[in-house]
Amino acid sequence: MPKKTAVMLAALGLAGLGLSGCAAAHTGTAAVIGDTKINEDVIGSQLNAINTVLGIPADSPSSVASLGLVTRNVQTELVNQLADSLDVTVPGSEVSEATNLAIQQAGGPELFEQQAAQSLVPPDEIETVLQASLLLAAIGETLAPGASPAEQQQAALQALSDYGLEVGVEIAPKYGEWSPQQLQPQAPTDPVSEPGEPPAAQNLLPQQ
């Protein structure tokens, strides 16, 4: 369990493909994963929550943080959809156990929320992100039973990439273009950063 928890709060870069098209370019849409849309107001609300935890004015803009939030939301949705397609589930008790363990390791709920916010995870998304991490590990175990943890991880990442290709992933042009090779967006060239913005998101999965 500690390894799984550390994976999620230290690293979340999954898979998909930036397809040409117009769905993600619609006003107010940050990303589209298959038939699921992630709206800009969701990204804005999450950024406000993270700013609040970090002691930054809630409405402070940040192009870097917004990019990281779009990345994490797409990754989480991909994991959830793939897990559903494979009938892979994680008991709620396991998610609660991972959350409690992470809180203990962080030194308490407040410090844990600070650490999560620094990885661009707002308080009300912490269990969702931890669940996605556990689901990803379970996907690897399902696809490569008996294999080493590293081999299972690679199997899960490849499955996510393939699934993203199958259902299609688009992100709004201002966030760049989704890369199936790097399992995250290719950011726009020289993105503008605002003073006082939160740190950029850390990958929630180890780099390949």
N, C-alpha and C positions, 0 to 999 in steps of 0.2 A: 503493500500500500504506500509506504513513503516514497518509493520511486515513482509511482504513478502520480502522486500528488505533486512531486517536484517537477515532473514533466509538464504538468498543466500550468503551473504558476510560473514556470521559468521559460516556457517555450510554446505557441499555437499556430503554426503555419501549415495549412493543409493544401488541398489540391483543387484544381478546376481548370477552366479554359476561358480566356477572354475572347468571346466570339464577336464577329462583326454583326452589327444589327442596331436596332434603335430602342429596344425595351428599356435598357438601363439609362438611356439618354432622356427618357421622359421626365418632365419636370417633377421634382420631389422624389425621384427614385435613385437610391444609391447603388443598388445591386439587384440582380435577378439570378436566382439559382433554380433552374428548371421552371416550375410554375410559381415559385415563391419569390415575392418581392421584399426587399428591405428598404424602407423609406428613409429619406433624409432626416425626418423628424425623430426617428428612432436613434440615429447617430447623434443628433443634436442633444437629445435628452440624456443619452449615456455620457456624452462629453460634459454636460452640465454637472452630472452626478460625480464624475471623476474630479472635475475642478473643485467641487465642494469638499470632497475628502482631502484633497491636496492643499486646501487653503487658498485656492485661486478663485477670483470672482467667477461665479457660475457661468456667466455668459461670455467668458473670454474665448475668442476663436482660436483654433489651432489646426492648420492644414495637416501637420504631421500626425497629430493625435487622431484626427478624423480619418485619415488614411488607415491608421492602425486599427481603428474601430471597425471600419468597413471590412478590413481583412479578417478580423476575428469573427465578425458576424457571419461572413461567408463561410469561413472554415467550420464554424460550429454547425451551421445549417447543412453543410455537406456531410459532416459526420453523422448528424441525426438522420438525414435521408438515407445514407448508405446503410446505417445500422438497421433502419426500418426495412429496407429492401432485403436484408440478409436475416431478418428476424433475430437480430442480436439485441439483447436488453441488459441493463444493469439494475440490480435491486436498489430501491431507494435507500435502504439501510446502508448499502455500500457507499453511496454518495454522501450520506450523513456522516459516516465514519471517516471518509476522506476529508470532509469539511472540518470536523472536530479535530482531527489530527493536524491539519494545516494550521488551525487556530492555535493549538498548543505549541507547535513548532515556531510559530511567529511570535509567541509571547503574549497572546491575548487577542480578543476580537478587534480592538482598535488598531493595533499594529498590523494585524492580518489584513484589514481593509485598506490600510495604507500601502502595504506591499502589493495587494491586488490592483489598487488604483494606479500604482506605478507601472504595472503591466497592462494598463488600460482595461481593467475589468471593474466595472462599477459594482457597488455592494449587492444590488439585487440580481446580478448576473453571475455571482461567484459559483453558486451550486450548478448553474447551467453549464458553465465552463468546465467545472470539475467533472460533471457527468459526461461531457463530450470527451474528456481525456480518458475516462474509464471505458467509455464505449469504444474509443479508438483501440485501446489495449485489447478489449474483448474481440474486436473485429480481427485483429492480428492473430489472436489465439484460435479463432474460428477458421481463418483461412490457412493458417500454418500450424496445426496442432503438433506439439512435440518439438517444434523448431526453437532455436534460441530466441531470447527477447529481441535481439537486433534483427534477426530474420523475420520475426513476426511484425516488427515495426515497419520493415521495408515492404512486407506484403500488404500491410494496412495502407501505407502511403501510396503504393502502386494502385491499389483498389480505389482509393480516393481520386487519384488522377484519372483513372479509367471512367469512374462514375461521373466526374465533372465533364469529361468529354462527351459522355452519353447524354446527360441531361442539359448541358450547356450552362455556362456561367458568364455573366456580363457584369461589368462595373461601369459606373458613370465615367466618361472620358477624363474628368478632372482628377480622378484617382489613378489614372494610368491604364494599364492593360494587364489582365490576369495571365500569369505565366504558369503553365502546367509543369514546367521543368523545375522552377524554383518554388513552386507551391505557394505562391503569394503574388500580389500585384507587382508589376514593374512600375515604379512610381514615376510620375511626370518628371521631366528634366528640370532640375533646380526649383523644387517646390518652395513656395514662400512660407517662412516660419514666422510666427508672431511672438513678441516678447512674453515671457512668463508662461509659455505653453508647457503642458505636461510632457514627460519623456516619451519618446517613441515606443511603440509596442514591442515587446520582446516576442520572439517566436515561441509558441506554445508547444512546438514539437521540435525535437533535435534536427539539425540540418542533415541532409543526406550526404 
